[in-house]
């Protein structure tokens, strides 16, 4: 197997050889030349009229001033809440086990805690503590990732948008999506 460093060395040698060969085979002409710089190899004068084969020319980076550098790629911003909602949804179908906090089985608050850990944030372990931590949010202002509490705070789920939550409800059902209004809502918190 050829290492990355060996591939780079071979490419550089090919480019330098092609440039040298072009310089030798071109008849003497006016003293006009373009300077080609190969990072890590050096700079060479390429006589006017020498055209490098495309496979060699593609290995040489663009020279300053010949073309603008491509714009840097910026990943779209994703909120902590959205990342937690995505993590929770990735566990749909996982079994409910009382007291479990992942990664393969969950109770309601364990799913919330695990999902937020995947998003890089530590939240309380129990549903009652989750129902009182973070910032209070009006139900009409829910955003993906908000923690919704039900039944007086004894059950929690993660809002995923579209009027739905992901939650681990009972031992008879796996982690699933459910309509927000399928249970009596007690409140919501944003972390």
Backbone as a ProteinNet text record, in pm:
[ID]
protein_1_A
[PRIMARY]
XXXXXXXXXXXXXXXXXXXXXXXXXXXXXXXXXXXXXXXXXXXXXXXXXXXXXXXXXXXXXXXXXXXXXXXXXXXXXXXXXXXXXXXXXXXXXXXXXXXXXXXXXXXXXXXXXXXXXXXXXXXXXXXXXXXXXXXXXXXXXXXXXXXXXXXXXXXXXXXXXXXXXXXXXXXXXXXXXXXXXXXXXXXXXXX
[TERTIARY]
84.8	0	89.2	58.3	137.7	86.2	177.1	135.2	104.1	32.8	-3.4	122.6	226.6	350.9	420	418.5	480.1	405.7	272.6	194.4	229.8	242.3	275.2	414.1	510.2	645.8	647.3	571.8	564.6	504.4	396.3	333.5	432.5	503	598.9	708.6	756.6	860.9	809.2	685.3	625.9	614.2	568.5	552.6	688.3	784.7	917.6	978.5	959.4	1011.4	946.1	815.3	744.4	790.6	812.2	858.2	998.8	1085.8	1222.7	1224.7	1145.3	1139.2	1090	989.7	938.8	1044.6	1122	1225.5	1335.8	1368.2	1474	1428.7	1302.4	1255.7	1211.8	1196.9	1156.7	1281.1	1271.5	1386.7	1407.4	1526.2	1559.2	1471.1	1425.1	1338.6	1362	1271	1286.3	1288.3	1351.7	1366.1	1239.9	1128.9	1002.7	964.4	928.2	891.4	790.1	705.4	612	672.2	661.3	710.5	598.3	628.1	533.5	587.4	503.8	544.6	468.8	542.5	483.3	512.9	408.7	430.8	514.5	614	698.6	806.1	803.2	903.4	989.1	923.8	998.1	934.2	1007.7	959.3	1043.2	977.6	1044.2	999.6	1089.2	1051.4	1003.8	884.4	825.2	833.4	916.2	933.2	799.7	790.4	669.1	646.2	523.3	489.2	483.5	531.4	525.9	388.7	322.7	192.7	207.1	173.9	182.4	64.4	85.7	-27.8	-129.9	-259.9	-363.4	-342.9	-298.6	-281.8	-170.6	-74.8	30.9	-15.2	-78.4	-124.6	-223.5	-304.6	-403.2	-338.7	-214.6	-145.5	-84.4	-75	-12.8	-121	-107.3	-208.3	-210.4	-324.7	-338.1	-238.2	-178.3	-84	-160.1	-98.9	-161.5	-197.6	-315.9	-359.2	-423.6	-419.7	-478.5	-624	-662.1	-802.2	-831.3	-950.7	-983.6	-993.9	-957.4	-969.4	-1116.9	-1153.6	-1294	-1334.9	-1461.3	-1512.6	-1503.7	-1471.4	-1463.5	-1602.9	-1610.8	-1738.4	-1772.9	-1892.4	-1940.1	-2059.6	-2047.3	-2157.6	-2275.8	-2396.2	-2512.3	-2518.1	-2567	-2577.3	-2689.9	-2663.3	-2764.8	-2764.2	-2880.2	-2889.2	-2867.6	-2833.3	-2819.4	-2951	-3062.4	-3193.2	-3220.1	-3187.1	-3208.8	-3121.5	-2997.4	-2909.5	-2964	-3019.4	-3079.6	-3202.2	-3285	-3403.3	-3361.9	-3258.3	-3209	-3157.1	-3084.7	-3031.8	-3146.4	-3248	-3363	-3433.7	-3451.1	-3518.1	-3437.6	-3306	-3223.2	-3247.3	-3313.7	-3339	-3482.6	-3558.4	-3694.6	-3686.8	-3768.9	-3769.1	-3689	-3606.5	-3529.6	-3624.9	-3594.1	-3685.9	-3688.3	-3804.6	-3820.1	-3774.5	-3686.6	-3646	-3639.7	-3716.5	-3719.6	-3578.8	-3536.5	-3404.9	-3292.7	-3320.7	-3215.4	-3194.9	-3068.4	-3033.4	-2946	-2972.9	-2903.6	-2775.4	-2712.2	-2746.8	-2843.9	-2878.6	-2964.2	-3105.2	-3129	-3263.4	-3276.8	-3403.1	-3426.6	-3554.2	-3557.5	-3685.2	-3701.5	-3810.9	-3838.6	-3728.4	-3690	-3589.3	-3449.7	-3427.4	-3300	-3280.2	-3388.3	-3380.7	-3347.4	-3413.9	-3387.5	-3242.3	-3196.6	-3059.4	-2959.1	-2978.8	-2887.1	-2883.8	-3000.6	-3006.8	-2930.7	-2947.3	-2875.5	-2726.1	-2687	-2543.6	-2484.2	-2558.5	-2510.2	-2494.3	-2574.6	-2567.9	-2465.5	-2399.2	-2293.8	-2338.6	-2455.1	-2505.7	-2553.4	-2519.1	-2565.8	-2694.6	-2796.3	-2923.5	-2952	-3041.1	-3072	-3122.2	-3112.9	-3148.5	-3297.7	-3363.4	-3503.4	-3600	-3718.4	-3818.3	-3859.4	-3871.6	-3909	-3802	-3674.9	-3567	-3560.1	-3583.7	-3584.5	-3697.5	-3811.2	-3928.1	-3908.6	-3803.4	-3781.1	-3648	-3567.1	-3437.6	-3454.1	-3349.9	-3355.8	-3447.9	-3491.2	-3579	-3720.6	-3818.6	-3958.4	-3992.3	-4072.5	-4113.4	-4263.6	-4329.8	-4472.3	-4494.1	-4595.4	-4623.5	-4639.5	-4692.4	-4710.5	-4578.1	-4469.7	-4339	-4237.9	-4285.3	-4193.6	-4104.5	-3980.5	-3883.5	-3826.7	-3777.9	-3718.1	-3610.8	-3620.7	-3526.9	-3582.6	-3691.9	-3751	-3801.5	-3782.2	-3825.2	-3965.9	-4058.2	-4198.1	-4227.2	-4290.7	-4326.2	-4477.2	-4514.4	-4653.8	-4688.7	-4816.9	-4865.6	-4801.5	-4797.1	-4742.2	-4591.7	-4522.1	-4376	-4323.2	-4412.3	-4365.4	-4321.3	-4341.4	-4301.3	-4247.2	-4139.3	-4082.7	-4058.5	-4057.9	-4025.8	-3958.4	-3907.6	-3839.3	-3923.5	-3954.5	-4030.8	-3944.5	-4002.4	-3927	-3985.8	-4088.3	-4150	-4277.5	-4357.2	-4479.5	-4582.7	-4575	-4670.4	-4643	-4518.8	-4483.3	-4367.6	-4364.8	-4253.3	-4196.7	-4074.4	-4016.6	-4007.2	-4053.6	-4047.3	-4041.6	-3999.3	-4000.9	-4112.1	-4223.3	-4342	-4359.5	-4364.6	-4388	-4314.1	-4305.8	-4235	-4304.1	-4429.7	-4500.2	-4477.2	-4407.6	-4385.2	-4242.3	-4182.9	-4047.1	-4049	-3932	-3919.7	-3994.2	-4077.1	-4160.5	-4192.5	-4246.5	-4299.4	-4446.6	-4492.3	-4633.9	-4677.9	-4806.3	-4856	-4842.1	-4807	-4791	-4917.1	-5031.8	-5158.3	-5213.3	-5130.4	-5177.7	-5172.6	-5111.8	-5102.7	-5124.4	-5162.1	-5180.7	-5046.3	-5025	-4899.6	-4895.8	-4782.4	-4762.6	-4682.7	-4585.7	-4501.9	-4389.8	-4303.3	-4190.2	-4071	-3952.7	-3827.9	-3732.5	-3650.9	-3549.5	-3412	-3322.6	-3185.4	-3087.7
-117.8	0	123.9	218.9	340.2	442.6	498.1	596.7	730.1	815.5	948.5	1029.5	1018.1	1092.4	1044.6	911.5	858.4	906.4	911	960.2	1105.6	1184.2	1325.7	1340.5	1260.6	1267.1	1229.4	1126	1082.5	1193	1255.5	1365	1478.3	1514.7	1624.9	1591.6	1469.5	1428	1430.8	1385.6	1388.8	1531.9	1620.4	1760.2	1820.9	1801.5	1857.4	1799.3	1669.4	1605.8	1660.3	1679.5	1732.9	1874.5	1952.5	2090.2	2089.9	2005.8	1998.3	1948.8	1847.4	1793.3	1900.2	1974.1	2081.9	2187.3	2218.3	2319.8	2273.9	2144.8	2091.1	2081.9	2044.9	2020.2	2145.7	2256.6	2381.1	2448.9	2490.6	2558	2693.3	2741.2	2869.7	2977.1	3063.8	3171.3	3292.3	3385.3	3503.1	3463.1	3540.8	3509.6	3547.2	3483.3	3505.7	3373.9	3380.2	3257.5	3289	3191.8	3200.1	3121.4	3175.3	3104.2	3017.7	2891.4	2796.4	2756.2	2767.4	2730.2	2606.1	2506.9	2383.2	2376.5	2382.8	2381.1	2261.1	2287.6	2181.2	2135.8	2184.5	2144.8	2264.7	2374.2	2493.8	2564.4	2663.1	2741.8	2711.2	2712.1	2682.9	2784.4	2816.9	2901.5	2810.9	2835.3	2757.7	2844.7	2804.9	2887.3	2914.3	3032.1	3068.4	2967.6	2932	2838.9	2694.6	2663.7	2526.5	2504.3	2401.5	2366.2	2233.2	2233.2	2109.4	2019.6	1888.1	1796.9	1821.2	1805.1	1833.4	1759.2	1632.6	1557	1613.4	1681.5	1746.4	1885.5	1958	2093.2	2092.2	1988	1979.1	1960.9	1916.7	1896.1	2025	2127.4	2252.8	2346.6	2397.3	2489.8	2618.3	2685.6	2812.8	2912.9	2989.7	3092.3	3214.8	3288.7	3408.8	3503.2	3557.6	3655.1	3595.4	3464.6	3407.5	3370.6	3333.7	3299.1	3319.7	3363.9	3381.8	3247.5	3247.5	3125.1	3095.1	2967.3	2934.8	2977.1	3010.7	3051.2	2934.9	2965.7	2862	2806.4	2676.7	2612.8	2637.7	2683.8	2705.2	2614.2	2527	2436	2515.3	2473.4	2544.1	2530.4	2635.2	2634.6	2541.5	2458.4	2371.9	2397.3	2428.4	2457.6	2331.4	2350.7	2238.5	2162	2235.4	2170.3	2084	2134.2	2056	1931.2	1943.9	1826.4	1724.1	1771.2	1679.3	1611.7	1688.1	1630.3	1525.5	1554	1457.7	1331.3	1348.4	1232.6	1147.5	1211.3	1136.8	1059.9	1124.5	1056.6	938	943.3	831	705.7	720.8	607.2	556.1	604.8	553.4	402.8	329.6	183.3	116.4	193	135.4	99.8	-6.3	-48.7	45.2	50.4	121.3	27.3	75.3	1.8	104	81	174.7	192.9	317.6	349.2	352.7	318.5	314	451.5	482.6	611.1	591.3	485.5	462.8	384.5	357	402.3	311.2	195.7	101.7	88.5	135.5	133.1	255.1	296	423.1	420.9	504.2	547.6	691.6	758.5	889.7	991.5	1007.4	1108.7	1064.9	934.8	883.4	917	910.7	948.3	1097	1180.4	1324.6	1352.6	1292.8	1316.6	1269.1	1148.7	1093.5	1181.6	1223.3	1305.2	1436.1	1498.3	1623.6	1599.8	1486.8	1455.4	1445.5	1387.6	1376.6	1514.6	1609.4	1747.2	1831	1770.3	1839.5	1915.9	1881	1952.7	1853	1876.7	1791.2	1848.4	1764.3	1804.4	1708.4	1745.5	1657.3	1520	1422.6	1284.8	1256.2	1309.5	1270.2	1365	1314	1396.1	1516.3	1499.2	1612.3	1721.5	1681.5	1780.6	1845.5	1767.5	1823.5	1925.6	1899.6	1987.5	2121	2132.1	2258.7	2324.3	2260.2	2317.1	2396.4	2461.1	2536.2	2656.6	2707	2823.5	2779.5	2834.2	2803.2	2853.9	2774.6	2808.8	2791.1	2885.4	2873.5	2764.4	2684.1	2573.6	2625.3	2743.6	2799	2842.5	2845.3	2887.9	2774	2650.3	2536.3	2533.8	2490.7	2469.7	2329.3	2267.6	2135.1	2133.1	2032.4	2016.5	2060.1	2135.6	2175.1	2050.9	2048.2	1934.4	1963.8	1874.8	1891.5	1793.8	1843.4	1755.5	1733.6	1615.2	1571.1	1517.3	1503	1440.5	1500.9	1632.7	1697	1688.1	1653.9	1644.7	1503.9	1404.6	1266.4	1201.7	1271.1	1216.8	1330.9	1304.1	1405.2	1346.3	1434.8	1399.8	1519	1499.7	1607.1	1647.3	1775.9	1828.4	1821.5	1769.4	1755.1	1837.1	1916.9	1998.6	1935.1	2014.2	1962.6	1916.4	1965	1923.9	1786.6	1736.8	1602	1602.8	1497.2	1473.4	1334.6	1312.1	1177.7	1146.3	1027	990.3	839.3	799.2	659.1	651	587.7	599.7	487.2	363.2	251	128.1	28.9	-93.6	-168.7	-138.5	-208.4	-143.4	-27.2	41.6	94.4	87.7	140.8	293.6	352.7	496.7	526.9	632.4	661.7	809.9	849.3	984.4	980.4	1085.3	1095.1	1240.6	1262.4	1400.2	1464.2	1589.4	1664.5	1659.2	1663.3	1667	1528.6	1424.9	1290.3	1264	1355.6	1344.4	1483.3	1491.2	1623.4	1693.5	1804.2	1879.7	1959.7	1949.7	2023.9	2151.7	2147.2	2263.5	2226.4	2322.9	2298.7	2381.5	2328	2394.8	2393.2	2496.7	2505.6	2507.7	2424.4	2415.7	2478.3
0	0	0	-86.3	-99	0.8	80.1	180	113.3	186.9	136	105	189.6	166.3	39.7	15.5	-105.9	-229.5	-225.2	-338.6	-367.4	-262.4	-277.8	-340.6	-296.7	-349.8	-497.2	-533.9	-674	-759.8	-711.8	-787.8	-810.7	-705.8	-717.1	-817.8	-814	-907.5	-1050.7	-1071.6	-1205.7	-1257	-1173.1	-1214.1	-1246.2	-1157.1	-1179.8	-1307.3	-1329.9	-1451.5	-1576.9	-1573.2	-1689.4	-1719.7	-1616.5	-1636.6	-1695.7	-1640.6	-1690.8	-1834.5	-1866.8	-2002.2	-2098.3	-2057.7	-2142.5	-2166.5	-2066.5	-2080.5	-2174.8	-2175.3	-2259.9	-2404.8	-2427.4	-2563.7	-2636.9	-2568	-2633.1	-2688.3	-2814	-2873	-2806.6	-2819.1	-2758.4	-2818.7	-2735.2	-2781.5	-2694.8	-2702.2	-2618.1	-2470.9	-2390.3	-2248.7	-2172.8	-2206.3	-2136.2	-2071.5	-1945.6	-1876.2	-1767.6	-1739	-1626.9	-1512	-1392.4	-1275.4	-1220.7	-1201.5	-1144.7	-1008.3	-905.4	-770.3	-728.5	-684.8	-635.5	-486.6	-402.3	-257.5	-214.2	-134	-81.8	-178.4	-304.5	-403.6	-440.4	-479.1	-516.2	-633.1	-687.7	-801.2	-923.6	-1040.6	-1166.6	-1269.9	-1363.1	-1475.7	-1587.2	-1632.6	-1741.3	-1865.8	-1963.7	-2084.2	-2153.2	-2213.2	-2286.1	-2397.8	-2418.2	-2525.4	-2480.2	-2359.7	-2309.9	-2247.5	-2293	-2237.1	-2165.7	-2040	-1962.8	-1995.5	-1994.2	-2012.4	-1901.1	-1930.1	-1829.8	-1698.3	-1705	-1580.8	-1493.4	-1553	-1476.4	-1432.6	-1523.3	-1491.3	-1375.5	-1366	-1257.7	-1120.9	-1118.4	-991.3	-937.6	-1022	-980.5	-931	-808	-757.4	-839.8	-840.1	-910.6	-854	-940.8	-897.7	-848.9	-760.2	-705.5	-819	-812.3	-910.8	-1034.2	-1053.2	-1174.1	-1156.1	-1036.7	-1012.7	-865	-833.8	-692.3	-621.7	-496	-416.6	-395.1	-395.7	-371.9	-231	-216	-85.2	12	135.3	238	264.6	285.7	315.7	461.6	485.7	621.5	643.8	740.8	770.9	825.8	791.5	845	996.9	1063.1	1208.3	1250.6	1347.1	1405.5	1555.4	1611.7	1754.7	1837.6	1963.8	2056.6	2063	2069.9	2075.2	1953.5	1833.7	1711.6	1712.3	1758.5	1765.3	1864.5	1977.3	2074.8	2014.4	1943.3	1878.8	1775.7	1698.2	1599.1	1667	1777.6	1850.6	1904.5	1962.1	2015.6	1904.3	1789.5	1678.1	1626.2	1643.2	1597.6	1681.6	1795.9	1884.8	1876.1	1778.9	1760.2	1738.5	1811.6	1803.7	1913.9	1986.1	2097.4	2211	2286.1	2392.5	2513.3	2578.4	2704.8	2815.3	2901.7	3021.4	3134.1	3239.6	3351.9	3407.7	3423.5	3479.1	3377	3250.6	3148.5	3085.1	3058.6	2997.2	2874.1	2798.2	2671.1	2686.7	2578.3	2444.6	2369.5	2428.6	2355.3	2410	2530.7	2589.5	2680.1	2702.6	2770.5	2851.6	2957.3	3012.6	2963.4	3001.2	2940.7	2967	3092.2	3124.4	3080.5	3074	3024	2876.9	2798.3	2656.8	2643.4	2722.3	2717.9	2755.3	2865	2909.1	2804	2750.4	2649.9	2525.5	2477.6	2355.9	2374.7	2489.6	2514.6	2531.6	2587.6	2596.3	2456.2	2362.1	2224.3	2161.2	2207.5	2157.2	2233.4	2333.2	2406.8	2530	2584.4	2701.1	2805.8	2931.1	3039.8	3097.3	3106.2	3166.9	3281.9	3373.6	3487.2	3441.8	3531.9	3498.8	3513.7	3612.8	3635.2	3564.9	3534.7	3465.4	3550.1	3681.4	3767.1	3762.7	3767.3	3760.3	3622	3516.9	3381.6	3365.9	3431.7	3420.6	3491.2	3572.6	3642.9	3606.6	3523.7	3483.4	3353.2	3310	3184.6	3195	3080.6	3074.2	3039.4	3108.2	3077.3	2937.2	2865.5	2729.3	2718.1	2653.6	2628	2523.4	2540.8	2448.1	2304.9	2287.9	2153.1	2089.2	2167.4	2117	2110.1	2111.7	2112.4	1988.5	2011.6	1904.4	1920.9	1810.2	1823.2	1932.3	2018.1	2128.6	2262.1	2261.6	2389.6	2461.9	2593	2674.5	2725	2690.3	2729.6	2842.1	2947.7	3059.8	3061.1	3106.8	3107.6	3245.9	3271.1	3394.9	3519.7	3528.6	3647.4	3660.2	3552.7	3554.6	3569.6	3572.8	3590	3458.6	3346.9	3216.8	3131.1	3054.4	2964.5	2826.6	2729.2	2591.2	2525.7	2405.4	2332.8	2212.7	2206	2093.3	1967.4	1856.8	1732.1	1617.6	1647.7	1544	1491.7	1422.7	1362.8	1463.4	1586.8	1689	1747.5	1733	1779	1877.9	1959.7	2051.1	2024.1	2068.2	2074.3	2221.6	2259.1	2400.9	2417	2536.8	2578.4	2682.1	2645.7	2731.9	2832.9	2787.6	2879.6	2830.6	2917.3	2880.3	2767.1	2741.1	2633.2	2496.9	2494.2	2367.1	2358.8	2240.1	2223.7	2212.5	2204.3	2179.5	2050.1	2054.8	1937.6	1929	1813.9	1794.4	1831	1899.5	1937.1	1924.4	1898.4	1895.5	2033.5	2035.6	2159.8	2244.5	2180.4	2254.7	2289.9	2276.6	2311	2461.4	2537.1	2682.8	2741.8	2869.4	2930.7	2954.3	2882.7	2890.6	3020.5	3088.8	3213.4	3189.3	3097.3	3069.5	2974.4	2945	2855	2900.1	2873.7	2912.2	2793.5	2785.4	2679.5	2745	2692.1	2745.1	2647.6
[MASK]
+++++++++++++++++++++++++++++++++++++++++++++++++++++++++++++++++++++++++++++++++++++++++++++++++++++++++++++++++++++++++++++++++++++++++++++++++++++++++++++++++++++++++++++++++++++++++++++++

